[in-house]
Amino acid sequence: MSARTWQITRAMLTAGTLETLRRKELYVIAILAVLMVLGAYTFHFFGVRGLEIFIKDVAFTAIGVLTTVLTVFITARQIPDEIQRRTIYPLLARPISRGQLLFAKWATATFTAGFCFLVLALLTAGLIATLSIGLKPIFIQYLLLKLLGIGWLCAMVIALSVYLTPPACITLSLILAFGSGLFNRLLLMAHWESGLDALWVNLLYGILPHWDFFDMGKKVVYDWAMVPWWVLGAMGGYAVLNGGLWLLLGWLKFRKQVLG
Amino acid sequence: MKAVLLIPGLCVGAVVAGACVRLVLPIHTQRAETLDAITLYDRSAMVSVMGEFRGSLAGYLWLKTDEYTHGGVRLRPMTEREKQSEKVHRASSADGLHDHPDETGVIPEPERDPRWLWGDLERHIQPYFDVRHHFHRPVREVLPLYRLMTWADPTFVQGYLVGAQMILFDNKNNLPEALAFLQEGARNNPKSIAIFTELGRYALIHQNNPQLAERYLLRAIENGANWMPENPFEREGLLHAYRWLALKAYKYGDRAQMRLWAQRGLERFPDDPPLKMLLSK
């Protein structure tokens, strides 16, 4: 990355983070997560003991859902907001290429959504620790994998945001993110039941989104052992390659897009 | 803020989805057929909506119990093609806690997974084990879920039935707690067949009280008189009530009573082999 691109990215990061804090989205999400965990814990006061797994399950489901929603909302507005507020014109009047702008916006969204996720996850982990519920070391791998996934999801959403209107982008992104597990199951069923060739299965698997592969929440909930580190390496490779492809697709459209 | 609006939207969506699931899955729509007042859910629109929510929550927790006992590993019914295949790993229990008739893992085993690296990644990232001859997590971890689901929906009969079994499975000394749980179910579902059959079975096997067992089993048959339940739990409860009454008579040497109950049972369930066997003794 050139020094100039890094400077642009850093400036965008600062502005983007401040914008997210100004919008108070993180606070609302954090309050919702705390309420959900405490809501699950209230059963303890009514005499139901042994709800540790239930509380962890609710907590990590909440983190997963809220992180997905927050990431999509943060990313989907990055470029359309600049266009709507017409602040993109002074930006592009400077010696900044559209590719650099797109990359900086992706980095801003990834940093902001990753920061929100970390706050949410650590807050929830702290909260459930105060309820005397422990977490195993796999929690570290869960955080790392989710951060990789956030980078990948931001790339997909930012690419979609230059092709679609913001509501359409948000809707499609949420469908692709939450539906990724279902698409994968359908491919497998097509192979077993309809004889779809294994080569096609693997090719289509490489193209289809795999947001569900970035979530080890269930393993954290049930206290599984840590996974081999090559798994995170492989998912990192997927995030870079597939995320890079999404950014490339976004750039192909954005570089010639008529703004305004 | 859009994100804030989305959360209530998701909650409403969950309720609507729950209602749809209840329409699609017969077991849920048929569950209320033994309610003392079937109009419990239908008296007003609000009660109806709350009934859907309670039923959906109980159904959700019911599904969760399976996931909890398997440490997050999810199972699914096998397709017809899979049932005929010898390559598919059939789920089976090593500790006798669960029956897994024609079930396999949602994540396929490496031998028949067409995905190369993808399959290995998924088996590492998501909870996975070979479903053949597997062990379960301690029952104690799922007991609170049965408590929650029957609090959420006191008409959730299968919650009482399986919950009581789990209480006893956890510790053989927990018989009073298991009985109390079932009796709570009977109070909340006085028209249920299955709960009274189960109480009769407990009285016969665990309490060694044939008189009490007969009272419960006769109550179950009375609840199922003149109609055939569609709900599989209640239907099985009715069948078992006849079987247990015949077996009780057999155990105490009353062959005439045994044949009488086998005969009556066969009038309701003409193809039941155990009842046929008892009738021919």
Chai-1 contact restraints between the chains, C-beta under 6 A:
chainA,res_idxA,chainB,res_idxB,connection_type,confidence,min_distance_angstrom,max_distance_angstrom,comment,restraint_id
A,E25,B,A3,contact,1.0,0.0,6.0,A-B,restraint_1
A,V28,B,V4,contact,1.0,0.0,6.0,A-B,restraint_2
A,V48,B,P144,contact,1.0,0.0,6.0,A-B,restraint_3
A,V48,B,R147,contact,1.0,0.0,6.0,A-B,restraint_4
A,G50,B,R140,contact,1.0,0.0,6.0,A-B,restraint_5
A,G50,B,P144,contact,1.0,0.0,6.0,A-B,restraint_6
A,L51,B,P144,contact,1.0,0.0,6.0,A-B,restraint_7
A,I53,B,Y68,contact,1.0,0.0,6.0,A-B,restraint_8
A,I53,B,E141,contact,1.0,0.0,6.0,A-B,restraint_9
A,V69,B,A3,contact,1.0,0.0,6.0,A-B,restraint_10
A,V69,B,L6,contact,1.0,0.0,6.0,A-B,restraint_11
A,F73,B,A3,contact,1.0,0.0,6.0,A-B,restraint_12
A,H191,B,P114,contact,1.0,0.0,6.0,A-B,restraint_13
A,A198,B,P114,contact,1.0,0.0,6.0,A-B,restraint_14
A,V201,B,P114,contact,1.0,0.0,6.0,A-B,restraint_15
A,N202,B,W116,contact,1.0,0.0,6.0,A-B,restraint_16
A,Y205,B,R115,contact,1.0,0.0,6.0,A-B,restraint_17
A,Y205,B,W118,contact,1.0,0.0,6.0,A-B,restraint_18
A,F213,B,I125,contact,1.0,0.0,6.0,A-B,restraint_19
A,M216,B,I125,contact,1.0,0.0,6.0,A-B,restraint_20
A,K218,B,G72,contact,1.0,0.0,6.0,A-B,restraint_21
A,K218,B,P127,contact,1.0,0.0,6.0,A-B,restraint_22
A,K219,B,P127,contact,1.0,0.0,6.0,A-B,restraint_23
A,Y222,B,G71,contact,1.0,0.0,6.0,A-B,restraint_24
A,Y222,B,G72,contact,1.0,0.0,6.0,A-B,restraint_25
A,V227,B,H124,contact,1.0,0.0,6.0,A-B,restraint_26
A,V231,B,H124,contact,1.0,0.0,6.0,A-B,restraint_27
A,A234,B,L121,contact,1.0,0.0,6.0,A-B,restraint_28
